[in-house]
């Protein structure tokens, strides 16, 4: 029996028992769909985060009180004891960091914004140094950003995102209009161009005010984050971050040989941190998906054993007509592999569809990885062959005389 003939007979057998074949595929479909959906979503999130972060500039780095990768309560409590960064630290970096082409400072909280009897809650309220829009690579769509003079005099001016324009200020030119942030009035002088969403969270839901104004209103008790921009990646980035580290260590009186009492992070570390989290999640999710694949394989094996029992007389006739053991074994292996592959194809389509539906509903980014499609189909086929070996071998080893006597 040739491969083509064996495949034809196998597909005919599956088609003859359509309902049983469909029920058999459920476990395989769930397993493959889970793998495809997880890979698609994680791949999309990694690519989107990398694009957004590098959009701010690969040569941007930050100095902050807390590390980006806090993983334990003990680490958080230890870093909580560190001294806060203040405007004096920022001014020292501005004056002494000659390797930095640009420096900035930021502090933030969440609050309420009111205008024209419309309001928004949980808005990001950012205290910025006057050059932070350039640090973020933000383009001002309307108006302008605030000036060093406005920062120096604690002016009540604001640069806002488009969510505030759309949801709070309504139609008309927002420039020159007044908004109240946590009850304090500010004059809108600029609107940042639309930033879209990151992982389903709008990046346009913010109000930025001069950092000095922020501290006058909310207090200067919170630590600020200091930003630095080097002249490029590689050596310039290393020189600039090392110089900022030396300046801050001197100001905080960190003893020689002792670790920093603060953290300096680059965009590469942000992306690496996110990828480490996504890889951990990926490992757990793949483990769960593997269980579904194994269950699907066991179901295929059971169904194939039933099929062998039902077709005992047919096997006997084939052997009596000259079919070899390898022919019978090949037929049943092809049948189990075809069943698993069909489940894999449905799983791939279903996994991609679910991921895209999630994107449409909550805006979570997804990117289809072709390698994951091939891996999913290969896994399904491999599981089908692996769990089909025992039933196929059992069918191949049947004695033709005994098989012909079967009444089934």
N, C-alpha and C positions, 0 to 999 in steps of 0.2 A: 504494500500500500504506500503510495507516495504522500508527501507532506500535504499537497493540495487536496487530495482526496480525503485525508484524515481531517483536515481543517473543515472541509465541507460537511462531513458527517458530524463533526463536533458541533458546528453551528446549527445544523438541522436538529440535533438532539436538544440544544438549548432553546431553540425556537418552539419545539414541540412541548416544552414545559415552561412556558413564558412566566407564569405567576411564581412558580418555584424559583426560577432563575432570578427574577426581580427581587424577591424576598432574600435570596442568598446574597445579593449584591449590596444590601443596605450597610452592613458593617464595613465593607471595602469602600463604598462611596463616602461614608462619614470619615473614615481614616484619611483617605486621599484629599478630600475636600478640606479637612482640618489643616493638613500640611500646606496645601496651596494657599489657603486663606491666611494662615499665619505668616508664611514667607512673603506673600504679596504685601501684607500690611507692614511687616517689620522692614522690608526692603524699601517701601515707600516712605516710611517714617525716617529711616536712616538717611535716605537721599534728600528728603525735604529739610531735615534739620541741618545737614551738612551745607545745603544750598543757602539756607537762611543765615547760618552762622558765618559762612565765608562771604556772604553778601555784606556783612558788617566789616569785613576786612580780615584776611588771614594774619595780618601783622598787628592786630589789636590784642592787648592783654589787660588784665585787671588785677588789682590788689584789694583784698577784702579781709574782713575779720574771720569769716568762716570759710572752710574748704568747700569745694564744689561736690566732693564725694563723701559726705558724712553718711556712714552706714550703721553706726551704733549709738545708743544713748550715751555711753561713756565718752565717745569722741565728741558728741555735741556738748556735753557738760564741761569737758576740758576746754573746748574752744569758746564756750560761753564766758569763761573767765578771762579771755584775752581783752586787752584794752581796745576801745573803739577807735576808729579812724575819725579825725575831725578835719575841719577846714584848714587848720594849721598844717596838717600832714599834706593835704592837697597843694597848698601854696608852696610848701617846701619842694614838692616834686616839680611843680611848674617852674620854679626858679633854678633848680639844680639838675634836673634830668635833661642834660644836653643831647642825649641820644634819642630822646622822644621828640618826634615831629609834631605831636599833638597830645594834649592831656585833657582829661575831663573828670567830673565828679558827679555822682548820682546817689540819690536816696529816694525811697518810694514807700508808699502805703496804699490803701484803698479807701475810697470815700464816696460821697454822694454829690451829684452835680444837678443843679436846678437852673432852668431858664425858661421864661415864657410859660410858666405853670406846667412845664414838662420836667421830668426828673429821671435820673438813672442812678442805680446803685452799683456797688462793687466796681467802681471805675478806678483804674490805676492812676494814682496821683504821683507824678514824678517830679522830684526836685532836681533840676539839671544845672550844671554850669553852662554858660552861654554857648560853648562849643560842642555840646553833646550831640546835636543833630548831625554835625559833620562826622563825629565819631561813629554814629550809627549808620552813616550813609543815607540819612533821611533827606529827601528833597521836600522843600516847602512848596506846596501846591498853590496856596493862597497866602498873601501877606509876607511876613518875615519871622525870623526867630528873634529872641530878645538879645540885647546888647550887653557888653561888659558894664556899661553905665547903669543899665536897669538892674543888673545883678548886684552891683555895688550898693545901690540905693534901695534894695528890697522892693522893687516895683511890683505892683499887683497886675502883672500881665501874664497871659497864658497862650501857649501853642497847643492845639488840640488835634485829636484824631477824628477821622470822618464819622465814627460811630456817634460821637457827641453832636456833630453837625446834623446827622440824619435823624437821630432819636431824641435829641433834646432841643436843639435850636430851631429846627424846622426849616422852611423855605426862606430864601433870601440870602443876602451876603452876610456871613457870620462876622466879618472883620469889624472891629469897633464895638461889637455888642458885649453886653455884660453877662457873665455866668457866675453862679455862686457855688463854690466848692466847699462843702461842709460849712455852709453859712457865710463864707468869706467871699466878697466880690472880687472878680478879676475881669480885665478887659481882654478880649480875644484879639491877638495881633497876627496870628498865623495858623494855618491848617496844613498838617503833614499829608503828603500824598498817600493814597490807600496802600496798606501793607498786606491786606488779606488775612488769612488764618494760618496758625501753626498748630498742628495736632488738634484741630477743632476749636481752638481758642482764638478769638479775634485779636489782632494786633493793632486795631484802630480805636480801641476803647480806652483812651488815656487823655489826661490833661497834664501838661508839663508846665512848671512854673520855675522861676529862678531859685536856685538852691538856697540862697540866703533868705528869700521870702518864705520858702518851705520851713526852714529852721525857725524863723520868727513866728510862724503860725503854729507849727506842730512841735516845736522844741528841738534842741540840738542834742538830745540824749541818745539818738540812734546812730549807729556807725554808718559812715558813707562808704561807697565803693569808688575807688580811684581807677580811672581808665588811662591807658597809655597806648600810643600808636607809634610803631617803629617805622623806619624808612623802607622796610621790606621784610620778607621772611628769611629764615636762616640766621646768619651772623648778625645782621642788624637787629632782629627781634631778640636774639640772645643778649646782645650788648645792652639794649634798652631795658629789658626786664631785669638784667643783673644790676644795672645802675639804679633803677627804682628800688630794687631789693636792698641795696647798700644804703640808700638814703633813708628808707623806712626803718631798717634795722638800727641805724644810728639814732633816729628820733625816738625809737621805742626802747633803746638801751638793751638790745639783745646781745648777750655776752658772746664773744668769739667761741666758735665750736658748738654753740647751742643752736637748736632748730629755730626757724623763724616763728615769731609770735603772730603770724598772719599767713595768708595764702596768696600766691601769685599764679594765675591761671591764664592760659592762652586759649584761643578758639579751638586749637587741636585737642586740648584737654577736655573742652566741653563736648566735642564730637565723640572723643574716645570714651568719655563717661557714659554718654547716652548709648553708644554701641555696646558697652559692657553690660548695661542694664538690659538692652534688647536681646543680647545673646543669651543672657541668663533666662529670660522669659522664653526665648526660642527653644532652649534646651528642655525646659519643663513642658512646654506645649508639645514638642516633638515626642517626648516620652509618653504623653497622654494619647497622642495620635497613633503611636506605635501599638498601644494596647488595642485600639480600634482595628488596626490592620491585622493584628494577631487573631482577634476575635473573628474578623471577617474570614481569615484563612481557615480557622477551625470550622466555621460554618460551611465553607466550600468543601473541606475534607469530608464532613458528615454527609453533605448532599451527594458528593461523588461516591461515597460508600453505598448510599441508598441506590444511586444509579447503577452501580456495579451489581447489586443484588437484583434490581429490577431487570437488568439486561443479561443475566447469567446465560439464559438459553441463546440469546443473540451472539454472545461471546463464543459459546460452544459451536454454533453454526459457522462463525467466521474461522475458528481454528480448524474445524473439519474441512473447510474449503481451502485451507492452506495458509491462513494468516499466522504469522510468527508471533512470538511473545513480544518482540519489539514493536510490531505493528499495533497490537492491542494496547500496549503501554503508551505508545506515542499518541494514539487516538484519545485516551483519557487524559493525558497530560495537556494536549492541545485544548481539550474541552475545559479543563480547570483553568488553564492560562487565559483562554478566550473569555471565560466568565469574569475572571479577575481584571483583565484588561478593560472589559466593558465597564466594570465598576469604576476603574481608574479614570476612564474618559469622562464618565458622568461626574465623578468627584472633582476632576480638574475644572470642568465647566461650572459646577456648583460652587466650588471654592472661590473662583474668580468672580462669579456673580454676586456672592454674598459680600465679598470684600468691596466690590464697586457699589453695592447698595449701602453699605456702611459709609462709604465716601459721600454718597448723595445725601444721606440723612444727617450725619454729624460733621462732614467735612474732613474726616480722617484721611490723610494721603495714602494712596496705594500705588505700587508700581509692580507690574507683572514681570517676574524673572523667568525667562525661558528655561533656564536650567532647572528650576523647581518643577516645571511641567514635565520635563523629561524624567527627572528623578521620581516624581509621583507615579508616572506610568511605569517606569522600571520597577519601582517598589511593588506596585500592584501585581505586575506580571510575575515578579520573583516570588511573591507570597503565594500566588496561585499555583505556580510550579512546585514550590516547596511543599505545600500542603496537599498537592495532588499526587505526589510521588507514591504515597502509601496506597491510596485507592487504585492507582494505575498499576502498581506492582501486584496488588491483590487480584486485579482482573487478569493480568498477564499470566499469573501463576495457576489460574484455574485449569483443572483437568478437563479436556474437551468432552470426554465421555460423561463425566459427572455433570458438566454444564448442560449437555444435551438432555439429560434426564430431568432438568429443572422444569417445574410446572409454571414458573413465573414468566 
